[in-house]
Each structure stands twice: as structure tokens, then as C-alpha cells.
Amino acid sequence: MDQKLRIIMEKLINVNIRFSRAQREYFEQGAEIAGFKSLGDFIVAAASEKADAIMQKQHDWLSSEKDLKSFFNAIVSAPAPSAKLTQAMKRHNEFIAGFGFLHPHLRKRKK
């Protein structure tokens, strides 16, 4: 069965989206120019196009089983950080902490 037909036949769900009045007017104008029946149809089509592009990029990046295995093995069997990398990360965290940007998980816990 065609994927688009299958999607149409599936039970529809509601999604609440908040955007500004200016964004709504802009999206409505785009929908009208493109000939969509409704703003919802336009938003679904735009989101689908974006998702397709992202999926294709991901597929192209890891397009073969060999690529997937190489990627997985690189993550699972990553070497321990070198002393230079550890020191660089420590200096980076100290620098960032001075601005209050250090991620909470990286902050030293007070005892």
C-alpha cells in the first residue's frame, strides 16, 4: 500500500502547536500560495518534507550495514581519553564555569 494512502487511512490525532500571529499569517500565506486546503494540511506537508530530508540524510550517512557496524563499534569500543584530552576538558570546564554555563551534570557536587 502506498505510504501516503496508509497514513491517510490511519486514525488521525491532534497536535497543539503554538506560534505567533505573524508566524500564523506567514504560514497561511504560504499555504494559500501553494494551494493547500488548510493551514493544517500545509503544516503536515512541511513537517513531512523536513522529516523526509532528515531521514534521507541519516540514511545516506549510515547507508550500509558496514557503516552501521563501524559507527556502533567506534562508540562501544572508544578508547579512554588521553591525559592531554582530560586536561583540555578540565580547562574548558573551568573556563565555562566562570560564565555560569557549566552543565549541571558536570558541576562538582557540594557535600
Order of alpha helices (4+ residues) and beta strands (2+ residues): alpha-alpha-alpha-alpha-alpha
